[in-house]
């Protein structure tokens, strides 16, 4: 899906944080 660069970065960050706190 086409998202804004910022949204993509935020998604990646959220995923990384999720993994970090899992």
Backbone as a printed PyTorch tensor [residue, N CA C, xyz], in Angstrom:
tensor([[[ 0.8400, -1.2040,  0.0000],
         [ 0.0000,  0.0000,  0.0000],
         [ 0.8760,  1.2560,  0.0000]],

        [[ 0.3480,  2.3140, -0.5980],
         [ 1.1250,  3.5490, -0.7050],
         [ 0.8740,  4.4510,  0.5000]],

        [[ 1.8860,  4.6170,  1.3070],
         [ 1.7700,  5.5020,  2.4720],
         [ 2.8270,  6.5910,  2.3660]],

        [[ 2.6650,  7.6240,  3.1620],
         [ 3.6570,  8.6950,  3.1610],
         [ 4.9460,  8.1840,  3.8070]],

        [[ 6.1000,  8.6920,  3.3830],
         [ 7.3770,  8.2630,  3.9580],
         [ 7.3600,  8.3080,  5.4820]],

        [[ 6.7630,  9.3730,  6.0140],
         [ 6.7120,  9.5130,  7.4710],
         [ 5.9250,  8.3790,  8.1010]],

        [[ 4.7970,  8.0330,  7.4680],
         [ 3.9660,  6.9570,  8.0080],
         [ 4.7320,  5.6400,  7.9680]],

        [[ 5.4350,  5.4240,  6.8650],
         [ 6.2040,  4.1840,  6.7390],
         [ 7.2580,  4.0990,  7.8420]],

        [[ 7.9570,  5.2020,  8.0560],
         [ 9.0010,  5.2380,  9.0900],
         [ 8.3750,  4.9750, 10.4630]],

        [[ 7.2390,  5.6070, 10.7240],
         [ 6.5830,  5.4230, 12.0120],
         [ 6.1690,  3.9720, 12.1890]],

        [[ 5.6830,  3.3520, 11.1140],
         [ 5.2790,  1.9500, 11.1860],
         [ 6.4880,  1.0880, 11.5280]],

        [[ 7.5940,  1.3410, 10.8420],
         [ 8.8100,  0.5790, 11.0980],
         [ 9.2760,  0.7830, 12.5400]],

        [[ 9.2130,  2.0280, 13.0070],
         [ 9.6170,  2.3360, 14.3660],
         [ 8.7300,  1.6100, 15.3630]],

        [[ 7.4180,  1.6620, 15.1320],
         [ 6.4770,  1.0140, 16.0420],
         [ 6.7480, -0.4800, 16.0940]],

        [[ 7.0050, -1.0620, 14.9240],
         [ 7.2630, -2.4960, 14.8760],
         [ 8.5300, -2.8300, 15.6520]],

        [[ 9.5550, -1.9940, 15.4650],
         [10.8140, -2.2260, 16.1790],
         [10.5970, -2.1120, 17.6790]],

        [[ 9.8740, -1.0820, 18.0950],
         [ 9.5980, -0.8810, 19.5190],
         [ 8.8060, -2.0720, 20.0650]],

        [[ 7.8220, -2.5120, 19.2960],
         [ 7.0040, -3.6600, 19.7120],
         [ 7.8920, -4.8640, 19.9670]],

        [[ 8.7750, -5.1200, 19.0140],
         [ 9.6810, -6.2590, 19.1610],
         [10.5680, -6.0680, 20.3930]],

        [[10.9950, -4.8230, 20.6100],
         [11.8860, -4.5180, 21.7120],
         [11.2150, -4.7770, 23.0610]],

        [[ 9.9230, -4.3950, 23.1430],
         [ 9.2390, -4.5240, 24.4270],
         [ 8.4720, -5.8370, 24.5660]],

        [[ 8.5310, -6.6770, 23.5310],
         [ 7.8110, -7.9380, 23.5860],
         [ 8.4390, -8.8370, 24.6490]]])
